[in-house]
């Protein structure tokens, strides 16, 4: 899941621009999205239900000043060691692939 932490965002699909969000409100929304991703079921060994792996990546992208877009690596973004961090996602995918195909 990619979560946008920008306090403002301009979308060509919206007739009226989005009102800017205060940093505290943007942070709460990021934290809420991360919590919701934690609640998504991840498959267990041999189970056909749930996602094979999941992660949450936080970016700051307002869709106006694209050159200032950035990957967010400080909280509320996930830190290494968190099960939803991108590194854990890659490890899970690699482990599942090895288990499934014997490599």
Buried (B, 14 or more C-beta within 10 A) or exposed (E): EEBBBBBEBEEEEEEEEBEEBEEEEBBEBBEEBBEEBEEEEBBEEEEEEEEEBBBBBBBBBBBEEEEEBEEBEEEBBBEEEBBBBBEBBEEBEEEBEEEEEEE
